[in-house]
Amino acid sequence: MSRRISHSLLDPYLTVPVKRQYHRLPIPRRLPPEAIVLLGHGLAVAGAVGLAYSTSTWWGGLLAAVGIVGNHLADVLDGTHARATGQCRNGGELLDHFLDPISFAYWLVGMAVACGRLDLGLVAVIVLFATAVLTNIKAKLIGEFTLATVGPTEFKTLLAGYGLTLAVCTAVGIPGAATGATVFYAVLVTVGTGQLIVGLLLAVREVNQHGQPADTSEWVTTNDAA
């Protein structure tokens, strides 16, 4: 099993304190951690709907912030609950890591809808899943699952703040919310693309220096006629 190491700037302030308060929460011990994972995914869907309406309604940005923050809390508590109640399962971890990038994709699509820029949304989703694939392959090769200094927690915080800002702007009638949202989205996609390129170059060097021995085995073809 890969070690998990977070270099996140905000995890010490937005993730660790939540874990420390787990024992105070009225979560039934028999509740499967997978239920918390699915709840978090549902909140991510709500956040995406909010983002889609964030430039046209006052409640869109607010719903986006609530959904994104709720998703983060569920993402923190599912593993904590699993470990505290002895319910750690490979299937649960697989479900968690499978749904995480899909949740982010919902948000990026919601932002693209709000801006009317599905072209930017397409690039954003490609960059997102390329980053997710890179992270998981690197974890397999070096036996260490790492989160970058600017990673999921920072991204969620940024999007929650973005939603709240748009909620205020639309509520008081500040003009140019859609234009500002489009500029923000374009900058976000540009920075994400740059981060992916740099991350790929660093990952190649790291797996060559610290990775497990290279796999030299051949594929086994089960229906080979020979």
N, C-alpha and C positions, 0 to 999 in steps of 0.2 A: 504494500500500500504506500502511495506517495505521501511524503511529508507535506504539510500545509504551512506555508509561510507567507505572511502578509507584510508588504512594505508600505501599506496604505498610510497616507497622512492623517486620515480622519477615523480610521478604525479604532484607535485608542480612545476616541471621544464619542463615537456614534455606534460602536459595535460592542466593545468590551463592557461598558457600563450596563448595556441591556442584558448581557449574559449574566452579570453579577446580580441583577434583579429578578432572574428567572424564578428563584425559590419563592418570591412574593406573589407570583402570578397564579390565578386559579385555573391552571391547566390540568385537567384530569390525567393522572398517571397512565391510565389505560388508553388514552388517546394515541392512535398511531401517528408517528411523526410525519408520515406521508400525508395525513390530513392537513397538517400545517403547511406542507409544501403546496398542496392543491389550493388551500386558502390564499396563500401568497400569490399563486398564479392568477386566481380570480381577481385579486386586488390589482395585479398588474394589468389585467384586461380593463378594469375600471379606470385605471390611470391612463391607458391608451385612448379610451373613449373621451376622457376629459381633455387630453392633449389635442385630439381632433377638433374639439369645439372651443379650444382655448382662445382663439383670436376672434371669435364671434359671439361668445356668451360670457357673462361674469362668472358662471359656475364651472365652466370648463377647466380653467386653470386650477381652481380650488379642488375639484374632483381629481385632477391629475396629481396634485401634491399629496392628497390623502391616499390615493392608490399607490403611489410610488413609495411613500413613507411606510405604509402598511406592508407593502411587499418586502421592504428591507427588514422590518421587524420580524416578519414571518421567516425570512431567509436566515436571520440570526438565531431564531428560537428553535427551528426545526432540528438542527443538529444538536443544540444544547439539550433539548427535550429527549432526543434519542439516546444521548449518552447518560443523562441523569436517570432514565427509566430502564436502561438496559435493552433498548429496542433498536440498536444499530444494525442495519441490514444493507447489504450491497445494493439491493433493489431500490431502497430508499435513496441512497446516495446517487444511484444512476438517474432516478427520476428527478432529483434536485438539480443535478448538473445538466440534465437534458432540457429542463424547463427554463433555467436561468437565461440562456441566450435568446430563447423564444420570447420571454418577457421583454427583454431589451428591444427585440425586433418590433414588438407591438408598439412600444413607445416611439421608436423612430418612424414607423409608418404613420402613427397618429400625428406626429409633428409635421410630416410631409403633407398630410391631408389638410391640416390647418393652414399651411403656407401655400397650398396649391402647387407644390413642387415635388411631384412623384419621381422626377428624375434624380433629385437629391436624395429622396428616400431610397431609391434603388441602390445608389452608391453607398449610402449609409448602412444598409442591411448587408451588402456584400462585404464591406469593411468589418462589420460586427462579426459575421460568421467566420471570416478569415482569421480574425483575432482569436475567436473561440477555438478554432481548429489548431492554430499555432500553440495556444496555451496548453491544450490537452496533449498534443504530440510531444511538446517539450517536457511535460510532466512525465510522460511514459518513458522518455529516453534518459532523463536524469533522476527519476524517482523523487521529484520534488514539485509540488503544485504551488506556484508562486503568484501572488497578486501584486501588480505594479504599484508604484508610489501614487499614481493617478489611475485608480482602478474602479471597480464597480461601485464602491461606497461613494467615491467622489462624483462619479457620473450620476448616481441617483440623487445626491445632494444638489448638484447643479440643475437637474431637471425639475426637482421639487421647487427650488428657488425660481426657476423659469416659469413654472406654472403659477406660483403665487404672484409673481410680478405681472403676468398677463391678466390674472384675476383682478388685480388692483387697477390696471390700465383700462380694462374693459368696463369695470364697475363705475369708474369716474369719468369715462368717456375720453380718455387721452387718445388723440389720433395717432395713426401710424403703427398700431400694434401688429398688424399683419406684416408690414415692411420690416419692423424690428425683429419679428420672429423669424422671417426669412433670412435676414443677415446673420442672426444668431445661429441658425441651423447650418448655413453655408460655412461659417467659421468652425462649427462643431465637426462637420464632415471633413473639412480640410485638416484640422488638428488630428482627428482620428486616423486619417489616411497617413499622415506623417508619422504618427506614433506606431502604426502598424509596420511601416517600412523600417523604421529604426529598430523596432522590436524583433522583426524577422532577422535582420543582420546580426543583432546581438545574440539571438537564440541559436543561430547557426554556429557562431563561435563558441557559445557555451556548451552546446551538446557535443561539439567536437573535442572540447577540452575536458569536460566533466561527465559526459554521457556514458552509458553502459557500453560494453563491446558491441561493435556494429553487427547487425543481423546479416549473416551470410547464408542462411538457409534458403532452400528453394520452396516454391509453392507446392503443396501436395494436392494433386488433382484426383478427386475421389472417383470420377467416372471415366478415367483414362482407359481406353480400350486395350492398350498394351498391358 
